[in-house]
Amino acid sequence: MGEQEQAALRLEVARLRQEHADFDAAVTAMETVGSERLRIQRMKKKRLAIKDRLQDLEDQIIPDIIA
């Protein structure tokens, strides 16, 4: 993997981390206020999808090495 590709992946990882943190704060606020359960569940599902994508990208940057 070239330096440019790795830099692009790292930038995407940083963006996804911020997006995940934003969703986490939104879910917490919605739970505190007592929003609709269905809306909270949808937000949690989106947050999980972001986390999964983030994990995939991190695995591409630092692959598992079997020792």
Secondary structure, DSSP 8 states (H G I E B T S, - for coil): --HHHHHHHHHHHHHHHHHHHHHHHHHHHHHHHT--HHHHHHHHHHHHHHHHHHHHHHHHHS-----
